[in-house]
Amino acid sequence: MGEGYFLVPVASALRLAQAEAVLDGTLKAAREADLLPLAVVVLDAGAQLVAFRREDGCGVLRFEIARGKAQAALGMGIGSRVVRDRLKERVAFQASIAAASDGRFIPVPGGVLILNAAGEAIGAVGVSGDASDRDEYAAIMGIRAAGLGAHPDEPAPGWREAGL
């Protein structure tokens, strides 16, 4: 390339190495807890895909579901379990958000915000493949393993007993 050819780097609050650490930690926690095969999506704060993995044997729609859970968390600024709990009596509002987001809003557990040291959301992880509370457990453990904060910061009580 000629002299003066350059690109201005675009800053990223969620680095690829961090996203990969979240993926690794999520799948490690899932295997230790004997969860069903998972799809794990890591999005940055702008809902752009940073990293993704799908375990062997995972259903073909799991990527879209995991992404929708992460986008629900980012879109509302809270974990997707909290979104579900807050909107459980507001079915029309949930449907409106799903329509406004072209279906990229899945308000069930498994979408967890990734927080920096200042408590700011720098992305989200979405997990799909097992019961939603179990998906969320793996996401929270993966974020913790990467040395980052999570919202919600604790899995749902009784997550181990959650059924499909």
C-alpha positions in Angstrom: 0.0 0.0 0.0 1.1 3.5 -0.7 2.4 6.0 1.8 -0.2 7.6 4.0 -2.5 4.5 3.7 -4.0 3.8 7.1 -7.2 3.0 8.9 -8.4 4.7 12.0 -9.0 2.0 14.6 -12.5 1.7 16.0 -12.6 1.4 19.8 -14.2 -1.7 21.2 -15.3 -1.9 24.9 -15.6 -5.6 24.6 -12.5 -7.2 23.2 -12.4 -10.4 21.1 -10.2 -12.0 23.7 -12.8 -11.2 26.4 -15.6 -12.5 24.3 -13.7 -15.8 23.7 -13.0 -16.1 27.5 -16.8 -15.7 28.1 -17.4 -18.5 25.5 -14.8 -20.8 27.1 -16.1 -20.2 30.6 -19.8 -20.6 29.6 -19.1 -23.9 27.9 -16.9 -25.2 30.7 -19.6 -24.4 33.2 -22.2 -26.1 31.0 -20.1 -29.3 30.7 -19.4 -29.3 34.5 -23.2 -29.0 35.1 -24.0 -31.6 32.5 -26.2 -29.3 30.5 -27.6 -30.2 27.1 -25.6 -28.9 24.0 -25.6 -25.1 23.9 -25.3 -22.3 21.5 -23.5 -19.2 23.0 -23.5 -15.7 21.4 -21.5 -12.8 22.6 -22.6 -9.3 21.5 -21.0 -6.0 22.0 -22.9 -3.0 23.5 -24.2 -2.1 20.0 -25.6 -5.6 19.6 -23.0 -6.6 17.0 -21.8 -10.2 17.0 -18.3 -10.6 18.5 -18.1 -14.3 19.0 -20.3 -17.4 18.7 -20.0 -21.2 19.3 -22.4 -24.0 18.9 -21.8 -27.4 20.5 -22.2 -30.6 18.6 -25.8 -31.8 18.8 -27.3 -28.4 19.4 -30.6 -27.6 17.6 -30.5 -25.5 14.4 -32.5 -22.5 15.8 -30.4 -22.2 19.0 -28.2 -19.4 17.5 -31.2 -17.2 16.7 -32.7 -17.9 20.2 -29.4 -17.2 22.0 -28.9 -13.9 20.0 -32.5 -12.9 20.8 -31.9 -13.4 24.5 -28.7 -11.3 24.4 -30.5 -8.6 22.4 -33.4 -8.6 24.9 -30.9 -7.9 27.7 -29.1 -5.1 25.7 -32.4 -3.6 24.5 -33.9 -3.2 27.9 -30.6 -2.7 29.9 -31.3 -5.6 32.3 -30.8 -9.4 32.1 -33.5 -11.2 30.1 -34.8 -13.1 33.2 -35.5 -9.7 34.8 -37.2 -8.6 31.5 -39.4 -11.6 31.6 -40.3 -11.0 35.3 -41.1 -7.3 34.7 -43.1 -7.9 31.6 -45.0 -11.1 32.5 -48.3 -9.2 32.9 -47.6 -7.0 29.8 -48.1 -9.4 27.0 -49.1 -6.8 24.4 -45.9 -4.7 25.3 -43.8 -7.8 24.8 -45.3 -8.5 21.5 -44.8 -4.9 20.4 -41.1 -5.0 21.3 -40.7 -8.3 19.4 -42.3 -6.7 16.4 -40.2 -3.5 16.7 -37.1 -5.6 16.9 -38.0 -7.8 13.9 -38.2 -10.8 16.3 -34.8 -10.2 17.9 -36.3 -9.9 21.4 -36.6 -13.1 23.4 -37.4 -12.2 27.0 -36.6 -15.5 28.8 -33.6 -16.3 31.0 -30.3 -16.9 29.2 -29.5 -13.3 28.1 -27.0 -11.8 30.6 -25.4 -8.3 30.4 -21.6 -8.2 30.5 -20.4 -5.4 32.8 -17.1 -3.7 33.1 -15.5 -2.7 36.4 -17.6 0.5 36.5 -20.8 -1.5 36.2 -21.5 -0.4 32.6 -22.9 -2.8 30.1 -20.2 -3.5 27.4 -22.1 -6.4 25.8 -24.3 -9.4 26.5 -24.1 -13.1 26.3 -27.0 -15.2 25.1 -27.2 -18.9 25.7 -29.8 -21.5 24.4 -30.0 -25.2 24.4 -31.1 -26.3 27.9 -33.9 -25.0 30.2 -33.7 -21.2 30.3 -32.6 -21.0 33.9 -29.8 -23.5 33.2 -28.8 -21.5 30.1 -28.6 -18.4 32.3 -26.5 -20.2 34.9 -23.9 -21.1 32.3 -23.8 -17.5 30.9 -23.3 -16.0 34.4 -20.5 -18.5 35.1 -18.9 -17.7 31.8 -18.9 -14.0 32.4 -17.4 -14.5 35.9 -14.7 -16.8 34.5 -13.7 -14.0 32.1 -13.3 -11.6 35.1 -16.2 -9.4 34.2 -19.5 -8.5 36.0 -22.9 -9.9 35.1 -26.5 -8.7 35.3 -28.1 -10.6 36.9 -25.2 -11.4 39.0 -26.6 -14.7 40.5 -28.4 -17.5 38.8 -32.1 -18.1 39.5 -32.8 -20.0 42.7 -33.4 -23.7 41.8 -31.7 -23.4 38.4 -30.5 -27.0 38.6 -34.1 -28.3 38.8 -35.4 -26.2 35.9 -37.1 -28.4 33.3 -37.6 -27.9 29.6 
